[in-house]
């Protein structure tokens, strides 16, 4: 059921995709503006202002790494170590960027945590090189832990040693001899028979049996390269850089040109979300490099490694130059997003069983992951299945040794590339080893498989006209579960095995035949007939990978084959194990190519997603998993809430948490635009597909709740819900309780505001009707005020309990609704416990312009939360140059106007950051500007816990609580107090 717009944010408001897109674009523009403003303020020495803007940008960005790092560095420069440290720790843990590790190590060292600093710096130096000036930090850390010294290796192979005694250097366990302090070119010390130093794996430096600080160096990590080659209409554009040493100027070699090219300029127009990514770029026009358009050309870095996106094929160049002549212009897409057939090879195919099956696994690195994958395959495949492993020139000796042992045991067929060629060529190498007439499954090396998975996939392949089958997975693109159409965190092996069994069980009970627009290459079963008709993957377009399986499938579709979901198989997929940080740019490049080859591809995928052909199957899986979880509890209950978040969501979640601790499984139900969804507040239980279209799926919802053994329904808020939800307790034949969170029971405007957003004074029914006649009310459409009162009277009297969080809320409800039994009072927080702490902080200073009184306003400030009061007060302070500073810790519907009035607005925040933001603001006193009678106020509890006295208007639960707490904890002032007197009150408090 759709609900109307409202000036009260969050109450039943559903955004259209267009609105969401406009908001997102506006949000990004504002975010960039704030970030740039913060950087500019710091540049001109306005530190406090710069930190404010960067902090605001960090919160509004959702802690974007780049914004957080910039903010942390600015904090460090001002000596704010306590604020910078947690940010640096989070960034280092998330992305492992060199600068973040060095900064973190420096902070830890200066904080007296030398051992922790040495641990971090060891991790940094294992994968990165030092830059200019970093030796001071290294000397300090080494001295603090009494280390013999330290070591660092540059991308050029220069070993930098600063040690008190000679150390022995080992390259992959081969000693290179003793070295003392100084700079050494490894190329001059590695024996010729071992080959170039950069083909090794590890450099180990030991002194007296102890590893030198930074003396465990992963050579391949230090010289790791991020790159991309992209053909354009007039030339080839490329970029590359070495994250281990960002300042290292790279060279490239191009096939057909003996002289390497030194790349000295930064990439132009480069855009990336990766922290501190600053690649070097180049552009080669076809006019000056004509061979690029007519010959297959490789691009290599200084270590002879193929850059991502290379080799460049003339067919791809032609596609980018003339998409109309080389791309597929047919608009042959079905309504569901699948490619229409233009041939009839697959359609005429009869149901057959192929002669055999081969599993092809391309591998490159991560021996432990590869071994786990291969062992899971060998433990589950039938005897007739052949396993082919293609070693794509792995640089890991341990992995090569493991593959050799498998080959010697005769357990698999191994084929090794002399040079890394990528996923596409690895699959094609494997396909060349498959006997004709066999089915094929290509499988990523970062997967685990369970049970008779091959037999199940092949049963799908045996159906007439089936070209490919894709199983379910946590990270399977269109077949991802539990959250559809995105990568989910990898479950444990035990959980994945249980999911595989559950999928098989459900597929047997609920037969499913869903076509896909394209398979997914993480685990893709291909029928022998399809492979014969379509041929191999086309490396000409997709280089190392991403998009090649989509192209294969679209060609198969045009040949008459279909692509199915293998709903009875679940494969654990760790995701992007081969491409790592380079995956995203290559993915975007290849998706552009795919859309040129098949115009309308992206739109077709979106149509398939919107059709949600797996929705019921996903929901049934969630149902079964929740049923298993339900067995841990003695009973279950339902809590109904609106979707506006805020205090109602917090109260509902806290209620659910209390219930779960008492052996009761809570199901929170909130409305969606089409019906409702069930939310589980219990950690570790994710069931995002328990979504029901109402009213048509109302019986299914009821059946689910009955199956879960629901014994009671709690009404926290029904705004936005389908009307039938008011009868849910009758359908379940259980009692219900009502928890009051606002005044929707007798006020269609919800918050007792008139059409101008001011407190209405709670007039008679006649006055209420006149108020409603002057403007729309957000609560509900199609119900008159007398009918609302009558319905509320009936529902509140039929409830087993009616609970209000405060005396004020209970009395207002009882004044407007005739309730037979007294409304029970249950506070949402323990004010006595909060106020048992020492009284609020008192600052022994006089307020002056240089040190104004800091007044804190906490939360999302809407009109009924006092936005207009705050804005007017800000203007008054600004006009009279008063030594008062207002800070809104939170957000509003119009931050810009507040900022122009001299009011700081931090932007939205998470609960865990509340106290830090209050302390950071230098708060002296709290202010609750709400002009409507709130039934509770979580902001008051936060401010009190932060040690602040609070000023608020004499209305609602907040006033009731302040009065009860006593004068040390705040005071109330008359509602409507003019801003000049309000400002005077704050001034008096600062004297």
Secondary structure by P-SEA (a helix, b strand, c coil): cbbbbcccccccccccaaaaaaaaaaaaaaaaaaaaaaaaaaaacaaaaaaaaaaaaaaaacccaaaaaaaaaaaaaacaaaaaaaaaaaaaaccccaaaaaaaaaaaaaacaaaaaaaaaaaaaacccccccaaaaaaaaaaaacccccccccccbbbbbbccbbbbbbcccccccccccccccccccccccccccccccbbbbbccccccccccccccccccccbbbbbccccccbbbbbcccccbbbbbbcccccbbbbbcccccccccccccccccbbbbbccccccccccbbbbbcccccccccccccaaaaaaaacccccccccccccccbbbbbccccccccccccccbbbbbbbbcccaaaaaaaaaaaaacccccbbbbbbccccccaaaaaaaaaaaaaccbbbbbbcccccaaaaaaaaaaaccccbbbbbbbcccccccaaaaaaaaaaacccccbbbbbccccccccccccccccccccaaaaaaaaaaaaaaaaabbbbbbbccccccbbbbcaaaaaacccccccccccccaaaaaaaaaaaaabbbbbbcccbbbbbccccccccaaaaaaaaaaaaaaaaccaaaaaaaaaaaaccaaaaaaaaaaaaaaaaaccccbbbbbbbcccccaaaaaaaaaaaaaaaacbbbbbbbbcccbbbbbbccccccccccccccccaaaaaaaaaaaacccccccccccccccccccccccccbbbbbbbccccccccccccccccccccccccaaaaaaaaaaccccccccccaaaaaaaaaaaaaaccbbbbccaaaaaaaaacccccccbbbbbcccccccccccccccccccccccccbbbbbbccccccccaaaaaaaaaaaaaacccbbbbbccccccaaaaaaacccccccccccaaaaaaaaaccccccccccccccccaaaaaaaaabbbbbbccccaaaaaaaaacccccccccccccaaaaaaaaaaaac
